């Protein structure tokens, strides 16, 4: 299967056999989607910072707005009457126009957290995904913003209905509202709708509301009677929808990406779903694999793992499993412990600065607080102490004798925390780290290599090359500091872990898979 990136080459190792535990997807996430003038389905990919066009008949994917262009985090898009593409760039809070010949024009930076976007002829409308948000008309020629509605409880995908009004969800309150493009008082259309994230109309004029929840619920509301029917698609974390000529619905998923067709016969995969990262990776004592995948904790079947964002805070990054529990760091600054058996969650720490790697030690948890430049320890009572201060620690690990280690990207080194000594330096972006026996393994993202350091002798050797980690050669982009509003993209992190039977797990975030490395 094609992956979302090319240019990595084929992973190679004389010491390890490598195979994927999950399949890659040619899409890196999927959010807003709409059919373009050429009949292809255009998909905005917030996490990737790019927009792709999908041939629905074949599933082939072509990147049309690349990740190193002016658009940073497209979350929704629409086409105007002249074929121009309008893009809601959510993280930098901008709205763009891309002309039919590919030229970009910045229309405004005065719309906060722009998300839902739609065109009515040559008129452009945008709403804001924030508490107290607005629905506005944006005049492309001047950049003027005309407010049509206020006090949205987080808007999202919207569309003009058969009556001419603009219909949009209030995600926080489970409502659908509408407002005339000419202004006037907004009206509530429906209440108690299950976690609404997108409002669409099919070719019969029925109001279709997508849920962002785990079951993939779709609510159909008859425009004349208001009668509702509800069905489950099984697509967790739906984000947006478009209807093809046969009135079949194509849906995206912020939770697991891909494009899925939904009709009376059920669901059919158009573009396969996949992982957004993955970032941290771990295995519990039974060998069950978990991966931190931003919007979810992927587990077991890694493509359909739990969307536990509502209870664990989202922005999942580092993970570590032991004793039947899974410990998770969040880009929002939290550390939480999740019990898969009871689904209970315990908040261990909050307000941290970019916590990344996490490890279980005899007396608690060890966490690399990357943004604060330190490694911290959380004891059984969640008391926090600083273990070491480093320029930019990324991941942590502990050996069988209790010695603790950290990778540091600025130092380009693996540091033994007991005495602050570097056991290996001169590395290019060392990230994921794991210890098995007397060998410490580290992912060197800058060279896309796996290195092994013998702890008793200090000998270093290269275990594998051409790993699909990081960005492909030649692609550069800036990742802003993590924020909740607007939501930030995850910071790259290629995690590494050992399994109970001595294998290695690699978060291959370049292609969106988890790789299992087994000794030859």
C-alpha positions in Angstrom: 0.0 0.0 0.0 1.3 3.5 -0.8 2.2 5.6 2.3 1.6 9.2 3.0 5.3 10.0 2.3 7.8 8.9 -0.3 11.6 9.2 -0.3 12.5 7.1 2.8 13.8 4.1 0.9 13.5 0.5 2.2 14.3 -0.2 5.8 17.4 -2.4 6.1 18.9 -4.4 8.9 21.2 -7.4 9.2 20.2 -8.0 12.8 16.4 -7.5 12.8 13.4 -8.6 10.7 10.9 -5.7 10.4 7.2 -5.9 9.7 4.3 -3.6 10.1 1.7 -4.2 12.8 -0.6 -1.7 11.1 -1.2 -0.7 7.5 -0.2 2.8 6.3 -2.6 5.2 4.7 -1.8 7.5 1.8 -3.7 10.2 3.7 -2.2 11.7 6.9 -5.5 12.4 8.7 -8.7 13.6 7.1 -10.9 16.5 8.0 -12.9 18.8 5.7 -13.7 17.3 2.3 -15.7 18.4 -0.7 -15.9 17.5 -4.4 -13.9 19.8 -6.7 -14.7 21.1 -10.2 -12.7 18.1 -11.6 -14.9 15.6 -9.9 -12.3 14.5 -7.4 -12.8 14.6 -3.6 -10.6 17.1 -2.0 -9.5 16.4 1.6 -8.1 18.9 4.1 -5.5 17.3 6.4 -5.1 19.4 9.5 -2.3 17.3 11.0 -0.4 17.0 7.8 -0.7 20.7 6.8 -1.7 19.6 3.3 -4.6 19.0 1.0 -5.0 15.9 -1.2 -7.4 15.0 -4.1 -8.9 11.5 -4.1 -10.3 9.7 -7.1 -13.3 8.1 -5.4 -13.5 5.3 -8.0 -9.9 4.1 -7.6 -8.9 5.5 -4.2 -5.8 7.0 -5.6 -4.5 10.1 -3.8 -2.6 13.1 -5.1 -1.2 15.9 -2.9 -2.3 19.2 -4.4 -1.4 21.6 -1.5 1.9 20.3 -0.1 2.9 20.4 3.6 5.7 22.9 3.0 3.5 25.6 1.4 1.9 28.7 2.9 -1.0 26.8 4.4 -0.1 25.3 7.7 -3.1 23.4 9.2 -6.1 23.2 6.8 -9.2 22.0 8.5 -11.9 22.7 6.0 -12.2 23.8 2.4 -14.8 24.9 -0.2 -14.8 25.8 -3.9 -16.2 29.0 -5.3 -18.1 29.4 -8.5 -14.9 30.3 -10.4 -13.1 27.2 -9.3 -11.1 28.9 -6.5 -10.4 26.9 -3.4 -11.0 28.5 -0.1 -9.2 27.1 2.9 -9.8 27.5 6.7 -6.2 27.4 8.1 -7.1 26.7 11.7 -3.9 26.9 13.7 -2.4 30.1 12.4 -6.0 31.4 12.2 -6.0 32.4 8.6 -8.3 32.0 5.6 -6.8 31.5 2.2 -7.8 31.6 -1.5 -6.1 29.3 -3.9 -6.8 30.4 -7.5 -7.4 27.8 -10.2 -3.8 28.3 -11.4 -2.5 27.6 -7.9 -1.7 31.1 -6.6 -2.3 31.7 -2.9 -3.9 34.9 -1.4 -4.2 35.5 2.3 -7.8 36.8 2.8 -7.8 37.5 6.5 -6.3 36.8 9.9 -9.3 38.3 11.7 -11.3 35.1 12.0 -10.4 33.3 15.2 -10.0 29.5 15.0 -11.6 29.3 11.5 -13.1 25.9 10.7 -16.4 25.5 8.9 -16.2 27.1 5.5 -18.7 27.1 2.6 -19.4 29.0 -0.6 -22.8 30.1 -1.9 -22.1 31.1 -5.5 -19.4 33.7 -5.3 -20.0 34.4 -1.6 -17.8 33.0 1.1 -18.9 32.1 4.7 -16.8 30.9 7.6 -17.5 30.0 11.2 -15.3 29.7 14.3 -14.6 26.6 16.3 -14.4 28.2 19.8 -16.7 29.0 22.7 -18.4 32.3 21.8 -17.6 31.8 18.1 -19.1 33.6 15.1 -20.5 32.9 11.7 -19.2 35.5 9.3 -19.3 36.4 5.6 -15.8 37.1 4.3 -15.5 39.4 1.3 -12.6 37.9 -0.8 -11.8 41.1 -2.6 -11.4 43.3 0.5 -11.0 40.8 3.4 -13.9 42.5 5.2 -15.6 40.4 7.8 -19.4 40.7 8.2 -20.8 39.0 11.4 -24.0 37.1 10.9 -24.2 35.1 14.2 -22.4 35.1 17.5 -22.1 33.0 20.7 -21.5 29.7 18.9 -20.6 26.8 21.2 -17.8 25.7 18.9 -18.9 25.8 15.2 -17.7 23.3 12.6 -18.7 22.1 9.1 -21.7 24.0 7.7 -23.7 24.2 4.5 -26.5 26.1 2.9 -29.8 24.4 3.2 -32.7 24.2 0.6 -34.3 27.2 2.3 -31.2 29.4 1.7 -30.1 29.5 5.3 -26.7 28.5 6.6 -26.9 25.5 8.9 -24.1 24.8 11.4 -23.5 22.8 14.6 -22.9 23.9 18.2 -20.5 21.1 19.1 -20.5 21.8 22.8 -24.3 21.9 23.3 -25.5 19.3 20.9 -27.5 21.7 18.7 -28.0 22.6 15.1 -28.7 26.2 14.2 -29.3 28.3 11.1 -28.9 31.9 10.0 -29.8 33.7 6.8 -26.9 34.8 4.7 -28.5 38.3 4.7 -28.4 38.4 8.5 -31.1 38.4 11.1 -31.6 36.4 14.3 -30.2 32.8 14.3 -32.7 30.0 14.9 -32.3 26.7 16.6 -33.1 23.9 14.3 -32.5 20.8 16.5 -31.5 20.0 20.0 -30.1 16.9 21.7 -28.2 15.8 18.6 -25.5 13.3 19.4 -22.1 15.1 19.5 -22.7 17.1 16.3 -19.5 17.9 14.3 -20.8 18.5 10.7 -24.0 19.6 9.1 -24.7 18.5 5.5 -27.7 18.1 3.1 -28.1 15.2 0.8 -29.4 15.4 -2.7 -33.0 14.8 -1.4 -32.7 17.9 0.8 -32.5 15.9 4.1 -30.5 17.4 6.9 -27.6 15.1 7.8 -25.7 15.6 11.1 -22.5 13.7 11.8 -21.4 12.7 15.3 -17.7 12.9 16.4 -18.2 10.1 18.8 -16.9 6.5 18.9 -20.0 4.8 17.3 -20.0 7.1 14.2 -23.6 8.1 14.6 -25.4 9.8 11.8 -28.7 11.7 12.4 -31.1 12.3 9.5 -33.7 14.9 10.0 -36.6 15.2 7.6 -36.8 18.9 6.4 -40.6 18.9 6.3 -41.6 17.0 9.4 -38.5 17.2 11.6 -38.7 13.4 12.1 -35.4 11.9 12.9 -33.7 8.6 12.1 -30.4 7.5 13.6 -27.9 4.9 12.4 -24.3 3.9 13.3 -21.5 3.8 10.8 -18.8 2.5 13.0 -16.5 5.2 11.8 -15.2 6.7 15.0 -14.4 10.4 15.2 -16.1 11.5 12.0 -15.3 15.0 10.9 -17.0 15.9 7.7 -19.0 14.5 4.7 -19.7 15.0 1.1 -22.3 13.4 -1.3 -21.4 11.9 -4.6 -23.7 11.9 -7.7 -25.5 8.7 -6.5 -26.2 10.5 -3.2 -23.8 8.2 -1.3 -22.1 9.8 1.6 -18.3 10.0 1.9 -17.0 10.7 5.4 -13.7 11.6 6.9 -12.4 10.9 10.4 -10.3 13.1 12.5 -9.7 10.1 14.7 -8.2 7.7 12.2 -8.2 9.4 8.9 -9.1 7.8 5.6 -12.3 8.2 3.5 -15.3 5.9 4.0 -18.3 5.6 1.7 -21.6 5.2 3.6 -24.9 4.1 1.9 -27.9 1.8 2.4 -25.7 -1.2 1.9 -23.3 -0.3 4.7 -19.8 1.1 4.6 -17.0 0.7 2.1 -13.4 1.9 2.4 -12.3 4.4 -0.3 -9.0 5.4 1.3 -7.8 3.2 4.1 -7.6 4.6 7.6 -4.3 4.8 9.5 -2.4 6.3 12.4 -1.7 10.0 12.7 1.7 9.5 14.2 2.3 7.2 15.9 4.4 8.9 18.6 4.9 6.9 21.9 4.6 3.2 21.7 4.6 0.5 24.4 3.6 -3.1 25.1 2.1 -4.5 28.4 3.1 -7.7 30.1 0.7 -9.7 27.9 2.2 -8.2 24.8 -0.7 -5.9 23.9 0.5 -2.9 22.0 -0.5 0.7 22.7 0.4 3.8 20.6 -0.1 7.4 21.4 -1.8 8.8 18.3 -2.8 12.3 19.3 -6.6 12.0 19.1 -6.7 8.5 20.5 -4.9 5.8 22.3 -4.6 3.2 19.6 -4.5 -0.3 21.1 -4.7 -3.9 19.9 -6.1 -3.4 16.4 -4.0 -0.2 15.9 -6.3 1.2 13.2 -9.4 1.2 15.2 -8.1 1.7 18.7 -10.1 3.5 21.4 -11.0 7.2 21.0 -10.5 7.9 24.7 -9.8 11.6 24.1 -12.9 12.7 26.2 -11.5 11.0 29.4 -7.8 11.3 28.9 -7.6 14.9 27.6 -6.4 14.2 24.1 -3.1 15.1 22.4 -1.8 11.7 23.4 2.0 11.5 22.9 4.2 9.3 25.1 2.9 6.0 26.5 4.1 3.4 28.9 2.3 0.2 30.1 2.9 -1.8 33.3 0.9 -3.6 35.9 -2.3 -3.5 33.8 -2.2 0.3 33.5 -1.3 2.6 30.7 0.4 5.9 31.4 0.0 8.8 28.9 1.6 12.2 28.4 -0.4 14.8 26.6 0.8 17.8 24.6 -1.7 19.8 26.6 0.7 19.4 29.6 -0.9 16.4 31.4 0.2 13.1 32.6 -2.6 10.6 33.1 -3.0 6.9 34.1 -5.6 4.9 32.2 -7.0 1.5 33.4 -8.2 -0.4 30.3 -10.2 -2.8 32.4 -12.3 -0.3 34.2 -11.8 2.7 31.8 -11.0 4.8 34.8 -8.5 7.7 34.4 -6.4 9.3 37.0 -4.8 12.7 36.5 -1.2 12.5 37.7 0.1 16.0 36.8 -1.0 19.0 34.8 0.4 22.3 33.6 3.7 20.7 32.4 5.5 22.1 29.4 5.5 19.6 26.5 5.8 16.3 28.3 7.0 13.7 25.8 8.6 10.4 26.8 7.5 8.4 29.8 8.8 5.3 31.6 7.6 3.2 34.6 10.2 2.9 37.4 10.0 1.0 40.7 8.9 4.1 42.6 6.6 5.9 40.1 6.9 7.5 36.7 9.8 9.2 34.9 8.8 11.9 32.4 10.8 14.0 29.9 9.3 17.5 30.2 10.7 18.7 26.9 9.5 22.3 27.0 10.8 22.9 30.5 14.2 21.3 29.9 14.0 18.8 32.7 13.3 15.2 33.6 10.8 14.8 36.4 9.7 12.0 38.7 6.1 11.3 39.9 5.7 9.1 42.9 2.8 7.0 43.9 1.1 10.0 45.5 1.8 12.2 42.4 4.4 14.3 44.2 6.7 15.8 41.6 10.5 16.2 41.8 13.1 17.2 39.3 15.5 14.4 38.5 17.7 16.3 36.0 17.9 19.5 34.0 18.8 19.1 30.3 18.5 21.4 27.3 15.8 19.4 25.5 15.0 15.9 26.9 12.8 13.8 24.7 12.5 10.3 25.9 13.4 8.3 29.1 14.2 4.7 29.9 15.5 2.6 32.8 17.7 -0.5 32.8 17.4 -3.6 35.0 19.8 -2.2 37.6 17.7 0.9 38.0 19.9 3.3 36.1 18.0 6.0 34.2 18.6 7.5 30.8 17.3 10.3 28.6 17.7 11.4 25.0 18.3 15.1 24.4 17.9 16.6 21.0 19.9 19.7 21.6 22.8 17.8 23.1 22.6 15.1 20.4 23.2 12.6 23.2 22.0 9.9 25.4 22.5 11.0 29.0 22.8 8.7 32.1 20.8 10.6 34.7 22.5 9.1 37.7 25.7 11.1 37.0 24.8 13.4 34.1 27.4 11.7 31.8 26.7 11.2 28.1 27.0 7.5 27.1 26.9 8.5 23.4 26.9 11.9 21.8 27.2 13.4 18.3 23.8 12.1 17.4 21.3 13.8 15.0 17.9 14.2 16.6 17.9 11.2 19.1 14.4 10.5 20.2 12.9 7.2 21.2 14.9 5.1 23.6 14.6 1.6 25.1 16.8 -0.8 27.1 16.9 -4.6 26.8 19.5 -6.5 28.9 22.8 -4.7 28.7 21.9 -2.9 25.4 20.4 0.5 25.0 18.6 1.3 21.7 18.0 4.8 20.4 16.2 6.1 17.3 18.4 8.7 15.5 15.7 10.5 13.5 18.2 12.8 11.7 19.9 9.8 10.0 16.8 7.6 10.2 18.8 4.9 12.0 18.5 2.6 15.0 21.6 2.5 17.1 22.6 0.1 19.9 24.9 1.0 22.7 26.3 -1.8 24.9 26.1 -0.4 28.4 28.9 -2.4 29.9 31.5 -1.4 27.2 30.1 1.7 25.6 30.4 0.1 22.1 28.0 1.6 19.6 26.7 0.0 16.4 24.1 0.7 13.7 21.2 -1.8 13.9 18.9 -0.5 11.1 18.9 2.2 8.4 16.4 4.0 6.2 13.7 3.9 8.9 10.4 5.6 8.0 10.7 8.2 10.8 10.4 12.0 10.8 9.8 14.0 7.7 11.0 12.8 4.3 14.2 14.2 2.8 13.7 17.8 1.5 10.5 18.5 3.4 10.6 21.2 6.2 7.9 22.8 8.2 7.5 24.7 11.4 5.5 23.1 14.2 4.0 25.7 16.6 4.0 25.4 20.3 1.1 23.2 21.5 -2.1 25.0 22.4 -5.7 24.0 23.1 -7.3 26.8 21.2 -6.5 26.8 18.4 -5.6 23.1 18.5 -2.0 22.4 17.7 -0.4 19.7 15.6 1.5 17.1 17.5 5.2 17.6 17.8 7.1 14.8 16.0 8.3 12.0 18.2 9.5 8.6 17.1 9.0 6.4 20.1 10.7 3.0 20.8 9.9 0.2 23.3 10.7 -3.4 24.1 8.2 -6.2 24.2 8.1 -8.9 26.9 9.7 -11.4 24.5 12.6 -9.2 23.6 11.4 -7.6 20.4 11.4 -3.9 19.6 8.5 -1.7 18.7 9.1 1.4 16.6 6.7 4.3 16.1 7.3 4.8 12.4 5.8 8.2 12.2 7.1 8.9 8.7 4.7 6.4 7.2 2.1 6.1 10.0 2.7 2.6 11.2 4.0 0.6 14.2 7.0 -1.6 13.2 7.8 -4.8 15.0 11.5 -5.6 15.0 12.4 -9.3 15.7 16.0 -10.5 16.1 17.2 -12.5 13.2 
